[in-house]
Amino acid sequence: MYGFRRARPAESSRNVAKTAIQIVFFWGTFLVMLPAIVAAFERDAGVPQFPTSAGRVVAALAFIGASVLGLASAFTMATTGKGTPLPYDAPRRLVTTGPYAWIRNPMAAAGMGQGAAVALWYGSIAVLAYVIAGGVIWHVAVRPLEEQDLVQVFGEPYIRYQSRVPLWWPRRPRA
């Protein structure tokens, strides 16, 4: 499928290193720089912000929790899947363990959680809208292509996994 390519065989440490670089780039761009810019424009435009005093503690805890999920997912993808989270260096093995046993795309869920935490940290409606828009775009445009690729590459095992594990709402793995 166009845009999707399996990772070349490599040691797990190399996949973890490539994944770490991707995390620094994506988190730095989408969770630090862009939200700061959006929140600054919002403040400069005089858009009211929601209270952040107690919200910052909740935001920090939520960000840490979502980040742990994202890191665990990325590490599982790099070690068990023998690839990285990016479509052009996608895993060579179907990953159904770790966070993937509970939810089909824990990295997307983690990213949404991190983004919501950042919005709460800034007290920013615009950042929250940015996060929701990103989630909708992923769900409507990216997810179908990703799932089509997974069906094409992994076939029946992925279809069984897809029917057993929920997309957005985690649940305890079934035996």
N, C-alpha and C positions, 0 to 999 in steps of 0.2 A: 504494500500500500504506500502511496506517495507520502513522503514526510516521516515515515516510520522506518527505522533501520535497527536491526539487532546489533548489540555491542560486539566488538571483536573479543575473542577469548583473552582474558587477562586475569592476573591475580586479584583476589578480593581486595587487597590493600590498594591496588591501582584504581579499582572501581570506587572504593571509599574515598580516595583522594579526589578523583574527578567529581564525585557527588558533593564533597565538601566545598570545592570551588564553585559548583553550581549553586549551592545553598548560600554562600557568601554573596554571590552576584544577585540572585533572585530576592533574598531577604533584604539585602542592602537597597535594592531598587524599589521593590514593591511594598516593603514593610517599614522602611526608614525614609528614603528620599522622597518618593511620590506622596506618601501621606503627609509628610512635613510641608511640602509645597502646597498641597491641597488645603491643609489646615491654615497655613499662613495666608493664602488668598481669601479663604473664608473669613478669617479674623479681620484682614484688611478691608474686606467688603462690609464689615459690620454685621455679619450673620451671627445671630445668637448661638452660643454654644451651651451644651447641657453641662450641669455641674460635674466637676472632676475631682473634688477633694477626696471623698471616700472612694470614688470611682477609680482613682489611680491605683489604689491597693488591689481592688478587684481586677483591674486591667492587667497589672503586673502578674498576678497569680494566674489569670486566664492565659496570658501570653506564655508564661513558663509551661503551663500544662499543655497547651497546643504545640509549643515548640518541642517538648519531649516526644509527643506523638509524631510530629513531623520528622524529627531526627531518628527515632526508632524505625519509622517507615522507610526512610531513605537508607539507613544502614541495612535493613532487611532486604531491600531492593538490590543494593550493591553486593551483598554477600550471598544471599540465597538465590537471587535472580540472576546474578552474574552480569549485571549491567548497571545503568544509572536511571534516574527518573525521567530523563529527557528522551523524547521520541526518536531522536537521531542516534541515540546510544542506548536503546531500550534493552531490558533484560532478556537474556536468552532462555531463561527458565521461568515457568509460571510460578508466581509467588502467592501462596495461600496461607502462609503461617505468620506468626507475630501479629502486628496490627491488622494485617490483611485477612486474618481469620475472623475478625469482628466486623469489618467494613471494607467494601471493595476499593475505595480510593481514600485511604486515610490521609494521604498528603494533601488532597484537595480539602478535606474536612479540617485538617490542621491549619492550612493556609487561611481558610475562612475564619477559623477561631482566632488565629493570630491577628488577622485584619480587623475583626470586631474588637479585639482587645486594644489595638492601636487607636481605633476610632474612639473607644471609651477613654483611653489615656488623654487624647486631645480634646475630648468632649465635642467631637465634630460629626455633625450630621452628614456633611459632604464626604468625609472619609468613609463613613458607614455606607453611604450610597455607592461609593467607589468599590467597596468590598462586595456589596450585594450585586452590583453590575458585573464584577469579575466572576462571581459564582454563577450567575445566570449565563454568562458567555461560556464558561467552562462546561456547564451542564448541557447547554443547547448546541454549541458548536464543536467543542473539543471532545467531550465524552463519547458521543456517538462514533467519531472517527477512531478514537482509541479502542473502544470496545469492538468495533469492526475489525481492526487490526489484530486484537487479541483472539477473536474467534478464528480469523484466517490463519494465525500462527499456531495457536494452541488447540484449536478445534473443540472437540467434545469435553475435554477436561475443563476448559474455560467456561463452556456453556453450563456444565454442572455446578461449577464454582459460582457463576453468576446467579443461578437459581437458588443457591443455598445461602449466599452472603449478601446482605442488604447494601444498597448504594450509599445512602446518606445516614441512616439511623443505625448506629452500632447495636449489635446484639450478641449475646453469648454464642460461641460457635456450636453448631450441631454436630453430633458424632457421626 
